[in-house]
Amino acid sequence: MARLLIVHHTSSPSMQAMLEAVMAGAGTDEIEGVEVVTRAALTASAVDVLGADGYLLGTPANIGYMSGALKHFFDGIYYPCLEATQRRHYGLYVHGNNDTGGAVRAVETITTGLRWHRTRPPVAVAGEVGPKDLQACWELGATVAAELVS
Amino acid sequence: MILTVALNATVNVAYEAGEIAWGASNHISRMTCRAGGGSLAVARVLAGLGEDVLVAGFAGGGAGNLIEADLARAGVATAFTRIGRESRRVVEVLDEAREQSTRLSEPAPFITTEELGRFAGEFRKLVAGADAVVLSGGLAAGLPLDIYASLASYAAEASVPAIVHAGGPALWRSLDRHPALVLIASTAGMPGAGASVGPAALLARGSKAAAMLSGAALLAAVAPGPAGLPGPGGPWRAALEGYPGLSLSAEAVVAGLLPAVVQGWAWPDALRHAVALGASADLLGEVDLDAYDLLSSEVVLAPGDGPSPG
């Protein structure tokens, strides 16, 4: 059974809606053999990361950067996981009131160092989260889950 | 005191051998171990010219100790924020027989949020006593791309001019914090990269003065009005003609332009000084003063902001 770890910092109704859509996609009945584990960024540890086969990351964009909670997560797992998690698949979703590019680039700088493989482009939403955005989140979750058993 | 910031300080290890046989054991004839990186080279040039300079930034492990010791030997004071990981090493292997050099670059250390916070606090204390701050070189892993912008803002709060020498997003994001001077050595990674990105474009984005290296030429312009620095606005082009293949050390050019920012030199004089210094310094910031004396009289200054044809 493959394990998909969702690490998220959910600080708003918009982020909650995106998280639920990602979780629904990751846990869809259409994909078998994937166990989905969800952890808040402030509680996720290197043990969680090492024990998973792929990752979904969710963060708000705060002043052009990822949330402090997600950065704190990376601070704690970067070196313990640097060698063991190379080439693992991951996906990213970001929500911000305005520009989300800075947060996306900041995450991708670190995942590049970790040599994680981005399964598909991030779902980055600025402003109100609409049905198409939630559909994209669902597809993100499903795609990363499907990669783990392909 | 000039404060230079090294966010990815490096130990440059150079091995020289008569001939390298890959896949075999080789004896090295000569080995050197020097502190390197953009801001460290700027600091070394300034110390060589007798300036009071202090290096801040990140350093860790045994490599960090080597960096501090090498800078101390060069008369450069340091106030690094210690990190939990090793500063990175760059190993260069010179095969003399084949006249080939191979470089092996370690990844940059990851900087944690706590380490960044400590550095920010220490930087704000140090910048208060500085005449200028130089932000030069690449970024360690885990640092936000707008770190130079943030540091330029802290400098502005302390009424200290900031000089930014970086590439791509790190420099572009600092422009609207109105640094006193920015220097670019290429247009790689800049929005709208190409012939249109020159000093004038950088001024339009907020820098008070801007310079661009192009081969053996330095193009520069200064914003007009109260926000600009003393002297005519330019643009100017300062170059060493008749030296095909010559390229200038960007870090030495930064050091050479500082007098215009800190001491009120006229920009034409600073440009001549910077070009001569740039042609006389090596990658680590060691200046051949005899070469500088010879070349400084050969720098040609002219109006214009076009790229050098050579």
Interface residues (C-beta under 8 A of the other chain):
Chain A: G64 Y65 G68 K71 H72 F74 D75 Y78 Y79 G102 R105 A106 T109 I110 G113
Chain B: R85 P107 F110 T112 T113 E114 A141 G142 P144 L145 D146 P169
